[in-house]
Amino acid sequence: MSPVLWVLFGVLVLGILAFDLGVLSRRVHLPSAKEALLRTALFVALSLAFAPVVWFLYEHHDFGAGGAERLDGTGAMVAYLTAWLLEQSLSLDNIFVIALIFGYFRVPSCSRRRNTSTRTATCSCVGRGGCFRSRRITTRSISS
């Protein structure tokens, strides 16, 4: 795939991350169920809106998409949606684990969002090595 496409994708991911952490999470508060559902619906809609982009890029082989993999648009879109659904189901498991950790360390409700956002942002930007560093950062901020 073309480096231009990877740069555009990285800019898109960082932009969405900045929007989430900079705009949606400005004030520290415990979100209501309605707010949490609306935010979840927003990110589900963004993820699903990306599926036609994947289809278009692979169907027309724009930016070199699908050349080496020999995927057509439909195959690439199904692979994307399958991976997205798998990641969503795995994230539910993470929610339960995080809830247990926060309960064990008695993290105040108002601090949970900041701790979770810090770890998510670090893992997204730095990769697997960042997850381990983020775990140390989160543990330090939970303890204090």
N, C-alpha and C positions, 0 to 999 in steps of 0.2 A: 504494500500500500504506500501511497505517496506520503512523504514527510509533511507536506502541506496539510493533508487530511488529519494527520496525527496532531499537528499544532492547533488546527481549528477545533478538534475534539478536546484537547487539553484546555484551550481557552473557554470552551463551553462548560466543561466540568468545573473549572475554577470560578467561572462567573456564577454558576448555580450555587456553588459552595459559599461564595462571598455573599450572595443574596440571602441564603439561609442564615448564615452566621451574622451578617452585618445588618440586615433589614428585619428579618422575621424574628430574630432572637435578641433584639436590642435591649428590651427590659427583662429583668430577671423576675419571673413569676411562674406559678404553677398553672399550666394551660388547662383550660376547661376541656371537656370531652368534645364539644363542638369545635373548638379551635384545633385540637389534635386531629380530628377527622377531616377538617378542611385542609390542613397542612398536608396530611397524608394523601388526600384526593388530588391536591396540586402536584405532588411529586409523582404519583401514579400516572396522572394525565401527561406530565412531561415525559415520563418513560415510555408510555404508549405512543405518544406523538413522535418519538424518535424512530419507531418501527418503520413507518413509511420512508423515512430518510435512508435507513439501512436498505430497504427494498430498492429504492431509486438508485442509490450508489452502486449496488451490486448488479442490478438489472442492466444498467447502462455502462458498467465498468468505469465509472468516473473516478478520477484520481487513482486509477490502478486497482480499485476494489474488486475482489473476486478473481483476479488473474491467477495467482498462485494456488488459491483454494479451489478454483473451478466451481464456484458457487454461483447460482443464478439468484435473482432478487428474492424469489419466494423461499428458497432454501436458506438464504442468509437471514431473512426476516424471521423464519421459524426458529432458527438457531438462536437468534437474539432474544426472541420472546421466551423460548425455553430456558435459556440461561437467566433471564430476568426473573422468571417465575421461581426458578430454583433458588436464586439469591434472596428473593422475598421470603420464601419459606425458611431458609436458614437464618434470616434476620429475626424471625419470630423466636427461634431458639435462643438467640443472643439476648433478646429482650428479657426472657425469663432468667437467664444467668445474671444479667446486669441488675435486675430487680433483687435477686438473692444477695448479690454483693453489696448493693446499697443498703439493704435491710440489715445485713450482718454488721456493716461498719456504721450503721445509724446515720447515714448521710441525710442532712435536712432536705426536704422536698425542693426548696428553692435553689439548691446547689446542684441538683441532679442533672439538669439540662446543660449547664456549663461544663460539667465533668464529661458528660457523654459527647457533647459537641467537640470538645478539645480532642478527645481520643479519636472520634470519627474523622475529624479534619486531618489529624496527624497521619492516621492510617491511609487515608485517601491520597494524600500528597506525597508521602515519603515511601510508602510501600510496606512490605512485611517487617522490615527492620524498624520502621517507624512505629509499628504496633507495639513492639517491646519497649521502645523509649516512651511511647505514650502511656503505657501501662504504669511505668514508674512515675510519670508526671501526674496521672490520675490518682494513683495511690498516695502520692505526696499531698495533693490538694484535698483528698478525702480525709487524711489524717489530721490536717491542720484546721 
